């Protein structure tokens, strides 16, 4: 196989090869000859489509991929190599990795399967790749993303540059303000586990003509999953959590976007969360039926008919938000389930059996508040945040009371915080439970809101005012 000409001159990056055994990629030579037959008559920019692998393994691109993987941290893969060990490994094995990718002998490792709990009590499977595979996948994504970006719909907001969930929510509001107040909420059943590999590869090939890149992606799709030390083959699906998975997800679901646009429908899609807006219930039911057929017959995906709904937008949840009528237009609120999930997270940090120091609690609570308020800043939630703050301060006071433990310590701390000796003695000897005592007048007077603020405990309401 002749080496393809390069589009850009680039230096070699010392990034190493993880596996020793050479495995020839089937179809490299034949498929490459097919792709090259269509090259005649193309300009230099088109020729670069057949030389993407050189861009992927270029020095600058791989360096940027390493930096992003390092920044994102993350757990180890099946080889148990951590992110902190990555740079040393790449310096020692850099040339081998790059050479193996170019020759087609690079073999991705299976992903390590872990499960994280979902709000409904079930678990979501995640595939954790080795750190070396993360670098390679990130390098692929950096080169392919600009190619596919120009083909994606304006109504797609997930995992794309300069796009966000906030923009999707505002677009939904715009549709509703224009009279489209019936929603078709489509839920894809185990989307990342059911992606058809042949369908996906075919879609990628429409824009990517370098068959070596296609084959490399195919190898990642077929790398397998290790569960309890046993590697299981993967004939379908995309590992959720991979560096390349968001792009592949958008490539597949872009076909759904095109179909909806062809029909003139108003919709918003964020990853696999898609809502379609119409003006009547009858239209919504018709759209639900026809789009379900398209998804299952054309995209080879499964629609969860139990979770997919036709209803008013204010009775549904989309990206953690819901809506309500507000002086002739639609207002935005945080969905109750999102608040419930937030409280569960805060409970784990403020649990009375949690041995965490109060200083560390303050840091972790602050991190949650900053991220949560930034995400839900579009919602009208002044009242609800006041209630959450009151509830959270009560839990923090509970933690202090539990941490003081001994009667003598409780008495001394209460006196130090301004409670007279008699009352301090009475409360130090109380037999009331922790949750009950946490809302008592004595703790409200001693562990005041101002005192908690001085200890580093910020509030949701204060942060909301800053970002609003």
Helices and strands as residue ranges (DSSP letters): H 28-37, H 44-47, G 48-50, H 52-56, H 59-72, G 83-85, H 86-103, E 111-117, E 123-128, H 131-149, H 165-177, E 182-186, H 191-194, H 197-207, H 211-221, E 225-227, E 230-232, H 245-262, E 266-270, E 273-278, H 281-297, E 309-311, G 313-315, E 321-326, E 329-334, H 336-349, H 358-375, H 382-404, H 407-416, H 421-428, H 434-437, H 441-446, H 449-454, H 460-467
